[in-house]
Amino acid sequence: MSAIKVLELHEIEELRQVVRLFGGIWGVNPPPVTIELLRALAHSGNYVAGAYEGDRLVGASVAFLGMPAGRVLHSHITGAQAAGHGVGLALKRHQREWALARGITRVTWTFDPLVRRNAHFNLVKLGARPEEYLPRFYGPMEDVINAGDESDRVLAVWRLDAPHVAAAARGEPYPATVPEEAAVALECVDGRPVAGRTDAATLLVAVPPDIETLRRTDPDAARAWRHALREALGGLLGAGARVTGFHDKAYYVVER
């Protein structure tokens, strides 16, 4: 990650590169953001940043100020050309420093709770926590990543001054604590979701190994996972339970 440099972006040509990058990642035309929107956001004091490997743009992030005013930044879109190269982590660390320098202590964003690697990244490497389940949040989506699925999301809340978040920023990921008496509320059996017990104080809620591939190879199984996770995780969050971690790169840890 030391080779990745993150900079705020303002100039038209820089923003044009971001639009092209996002268009390639999501495989849609028009891309998910426009040059005009990025220009307006950057000029009005919001967050538009790019990650560079040498002179090549390899990732970008766009966020805007939210409510309560002066205390929240909503990170709308972040993308990297390839996962697993430290680009996303470099962008989020830069975003954290940018926010704290302006007195902002909370960053929010939405993510698909079925995507296992994103859940691990957000909860373990960053220390964010899902606090709200949002069924069909974006309506129908036709990009190459989401097409054919319902756009359920969870709202992640990143409390920048929390001790475990500061530790994660230093490179100390936050492990989930799972007591022996925890019950499995949703399990993956032969690639499909199977509901389990929900009568324990701590519950484990599984996600599939690779939902993006499953959407292409077994759409019925992918839909079953969407509805099962909506019922399990969405139901628990709606009833006031808290997600406290992500265990074994496979399970949300939920405390009732």
C-alpha positions as CSV (number, residue, x, y, z in Angstrom):
1,M,0.0,0.0,0.0
2,S,3.0,2.3,0.4
3,A,3.1,2.8,-3.4
4,I,-0.5,4.2,-3.4
5,K,-0.8,7.9,-3.2
6,V,-4.2,9.5,-2.4
7,L,-5.0,13.1,-3.4
8,E,-8.0,15.4,-3.4
9,L,-9.1,16.1,-7.0
10,H,-10.5,19.4,-8.4
11,E,-9.4,19.7,-12.1
12,I,-11.6,18.7,-15.0
13,E,-9.1,16.2,-16.4
14,E,-8.7,14.6,-13.1
15,L,-12.5,14.3,-12.7
16,R,-12.8,13.0,-16.2
17,Q,-10.4,10.1,-15.3
18,V,-12.6,9.3,-12.3
19,V,-15.7,9.1,-14.5
20,R,-13.9,6.8,-16.9
21,L,-12.6,4.6,-14.0
22,F,-16.1,4.2,-12.4
23,G,-17.7,3.5,-15.8
24,G,-15.2,0.7,-16.3
25,I,-15.7,-0.8,-12.8
26,W,-19.5,-0.8,-12.9
27,G,-19.7,-1.5,-16.7
28,V,-22.4,1.1,-17.3
29,N,-22.8,3.9,-19.8
30,P,-23.5,6.6,-18.7
31,P,-21.2,6.1,-15.7
32,P,-22.6,6.3,-12.1
33,V,-21.3,9.9,-11.7
34,T,-20.8,12.8,-14.1
35,I,-17.9,15.3,-14.5
36,E,-20.3,18.1,-13.7
37,L,-21.4,16.6,-10.4
38,L,-17.9,15.8,-9.3
39,R,-16.8,19.4,-10.1
40,A,-19.7,20.8,-8.1
41,L,-19.0,18.6,-5.1
42,A,-15.3,19.3,-5.1
43,H,-15.8,23.1,-5.5
44,S,-18.4,23.2,-2.7
45,G,-16.0,21.6,-0.2
46,N,-17.1,18.0,-0.4
47,Y,-14.8,15.0,-0.7
48,V,-13.5,13.9,-4.1
49,A,-10.2,11.9,-4.0
50,G,-8.2,9.7,-6.3
51,A,-5.7,6.9,-5.5
52,Y,-2.7,6.8,-7.8
53,E,0.0,4.1,-8.4
54,G,2.6,6.3,-10.0
55,D,0.8,8.5,-12.4
56,R,-2.0,6.0,-13.0
57,L,-5.4,6.5,-11.3
58,V,-6.3,3.1,-9.8
59,G,-9.2,4.1,-7.4
60,A,-11.4,7.0,-6.4
61,S,-13.9,8.0,-3.7
62,V,-16.7,10.6,-3.6
63,A,-18.5,11.7,-0.5
64,F,-20.7,14.6,0.5
65,L,-21.6,16.3,3.8
66,G,-24.7,15.0,5.6
67,M,-26.8,15.7,8.6
68,P,-26.3,16.7,11.3
69,A,-24.4,19.5,9.6
70,G,-20.7,19.5,10.3
71,R,-20.7,16.1,11.9
72,V,-21.4,13.5,9.2
73,L,-19.8,12.7,5.8
74,H,-21.7,10.3,3.6
75,S,-19.4,8.3,1.3
76,H,-21.5,7.7,-1.8
77,I,-19.2,5.8,-4.1
78,T,-15.7,4.2,-3.8
79,G,-14.1,2.0,-6.4
80,A,-10.8,0.4,-7.2
81,Q,-9.6,-1.3,-10.4
82,A,-8.6,-4.4,-8.5
83,A,-9.5,-5.8,-5.1
84,G,-6.8,-6.9,-2.6
85,H,-4.1,-4.3,-3.5
86,G,-4.7,-1.9,-0.7
87,V,-6.3,0.8,-2.8
88,G,-9.6,0.8,-1.0
89,L,-7.9,0.8,2.4
90,A,-5.7,3.8,1.4
91,L,-8.7,5.7,0.2
92,K,-10.7,5.1,3.4
93,R,-7.7,6.0,5.6
94,H,-7.3,9.3,3.7
95,Q,-11.1,9.9,4.0
96,R,-10.9,9.4,7.7
97,E,-8.0,11.9,8.1
98,W,-9.8,14.4,5.8
99,A,-13.0,14.1,7.9
100,L,-11.2,14.4,11.3
101,A,-9.3,17.5,10.1
102,R,-12.7,19.1,9.6
103,G,-14.1,18.1,12.9
104,I,-16.3,15.3,11.4
105,T,-16.4,12.2,13.5
106,R,-18.9,10.0,11.6
107,V,-18.8,8.6,8.1
108,T,-21.6,6.6,6.6
109,W,-22.1,4.6,3.4
110,T,-24.2,1.8,2.1
111,F,-23.0,-1.6,1.0
112,D,-24.5,-4.9,-0.1
113,P,-24.6,-7.1,3.0
114,L,-24.3,-10.3,0.8
115,V,-20.8,-9.4,-0.5
116,R,-18.6,-11.2,1.9
117,R,-15.3,-9.4,1.1
118,N,-16.9,-6.0,1.6
119,A,-18.4,-7.0,4.9
120,H,-15.0,-8.2,6.1
121,F,-13.3,-5.0,4.9
122,N,-15.9,-2.7,6.4
123,L,-16.3,-4.4,9.7
124,V,-12.9,-5.8,10.4
125,K,-10.3,-3.7,8.6
126,L,-12.2,-0.4,9.2
127,G,-14.3,-1.0,12.3
128,A,-17.5,0.3,10.7
129,R,-20.8,-1.2,11.9
130,P,-24.1,-1.8,10.0
131,E,-26.8,0.0,11.8
132,E,-29.8,-0.1,9.4
133,Y,-31.1,-2.6,6.9
134,L,-32.4,-0.9,3.7
135,P,-34.4,-3.2,1.4
136,R,-34.3,-2.4,-2.3
137,F,-32.6,0.8,-1.5
138,Y,-31.6,1.9,-5.0
139,G,-34.5,0.2,-6.9
140,P,-33.6,-1.9,-10.0
141,M,-29.9,-1.7,-11.0
142,E,-28.5,-2.7,-14.3
143,D,-24.8,-2.5,-13.9
144,V,-22.6,-5.6,-14.3
145,I,-22.1,-6.0,-10.5
146,N,-25.8,-5.7,-9.4
147,A,-27.9,-6.7,-12.4
148,G,-30.5,-9.4,-11.7
149,D,-30.6,-8.8,-7.9
150,E,-32.6,-6.6,-5.6
151,S,-30.6,-3.7,-4.3
152,D,-30.8,-4.3,-0.5
153,R,-28.2,-2.4,1.4
154,V,-27.1,-1.9,5.0
155,L,-26.1,1.6,6.3
156,A,-22.6,1.4,7.6
157,V,-21.6,3.9,10.3
158,W,-17.9,4.5,10.9
159,R,-17.4,6.3,14.2
160,L,-14.0,7.8,13.5
161,D,-13.0,8.5,17.1
162,A,-14.0,5.2,18.5
163,P,-11.0,3.3,20.1
164,H,-11.4,0.2,17.9
165,V,-11.6,2.4,14.7
166,A,-8.4,4.2,15.7
167,A,-6.8,0.9,16.3
168,A,-7.9,-0.4,12.9
169,A,-6.4,2.8,11.3
170,R,-3.1,1.8,12.9
171,G,-3.3,-1.6,11.2
172,E,-4.8,-3.5,14.1
173,P,-8.0,-5.1,12.8
174,Y,-10.8,-5.6,15.2
175,P,-11.6,-9.3,15.8
176,A,-15.1,-10.4,16.6
177,T,-15.8,-11.9,19.9
178,V,-18.0,-15.0,19.7
179,P,-19.1,-16.7,22.9
180,E,-19.4,-20.5,23.0
181,E,-23.1,-20.3,23.5
182,A,-23.7,-18.3,20.3
183,A,-26.3,-19.8,17.9
184,V,-26.2,-19.8,14.1
185,A,-29.3,-18.0,12.8
186,L,-28.4,-18.4,9.1
187,E,-26.0,-21.0,7.7
188,C,-24.6,-21.8,4.3
189,V,-25.3,-25.5,3.4
190,D,-24.3,-26.8,0.0
191,G,-24.3,-23.2,-1.3
192,R,-27.8,-22.3,-0.1
193,P,-29.1,-20.5,3.0
194,V,-30.6,-22.5,5.8
195,A,-32.3,-20.8,8.8
196,G,-31.3,-21.8,12.3
197,R,-31.8,-20.8,15.9
198,T,-32.6,-17.2,17.0
199,D,-33.0,-17.8,20.7
200,A,-29.4,-16.9,21.8
201,A,-28.1,-13.6,23.0
202,T,-25.3,-13.7,20.3
203,L,-26.2,-14.9,16.8
204,L,-24.1,-15.7,13.7
205,V,-25.6,-14.8,10.3
206,A,-23.9,-16.3,7.3
207,V,-23.3,-14.9,3.8
208,P,-22.4,-16.9,0.7
209,P,-18.8,-17.2,-0.3
210,D,-19.3,-15.3,-3.6
211,I,-22.7,-13.8,-4.3
212,E,-21.5,-12.0,-7.5
213,T,-20.6,-15.3,-9.2
214,L,-23.7,-17.0,-7.8
215,R,-25.9,-14.3,-9.5
216,R,-24.6,-15.6,-12.8
217,T,-24.3,-19.3,-12.2
218,D,-27.4,-19.9,-10.0
219,P,-29.8,-17.0,-9.9
220,D,-32.4,-19.0,-7.8
221,A,-29.8,-19.5,-5.1
222,A,-28.8,-15.9,-5.2
223,R,-32.4,-14.8,-4.8
224,A,-32.8,-17.2,-1.9
225,W,-29.8,-15.7,-0.2
226,R,-31.1,-12.2,-0.7
227,H,-34.5,-13.0,0.9
228,A,-33.0,-15.1,3.7
229,L,-30.5,-12.4,4.7
230,R,-33.2,-9.7,4.5
231,E,-35.3,-11.8,6.9
232,A,-32.5,-12.8,9.3
233,L,-30.2,-9.7,9.4
234,G,-32.8,-7.2,8.5
235,G,-35.2,-8.6,11.0
236,L,-32.7,-8.5,13.8
237,L,-31.6,-5.0,13.1
238,G,-35.2,-3.9,12.8
239,A,-35.8,-5.4,16.3
240,G,-33.0,-3.4,17.8
241,A,-30.1,-5.9,17.7
242,R,-26.5,-4.7,17.0
243,V,-23.9,-6.1,14.6
244,T,-20.7,-6.2,16.6
245,G,-18.3,-7.8,14.1
246,F,-17.7,-10.2,11.3
247,H,-16.4,-13.7,12.2
248,D,-14.2,-16.1,10.2
249,K,-14.8,-13.9,7.1
250,A,-18.2,-15.5,6.8
251,Y,-20.6,-14.5,9.6
252,Y,-22.1,-11.3,10.9
253,V,-21.9,-11.4,14.7
254,V,-25.2,-10.0,16.0
255,E,-26.0,-9.2,19.7
256,R,-29.6,-9.0,20.8
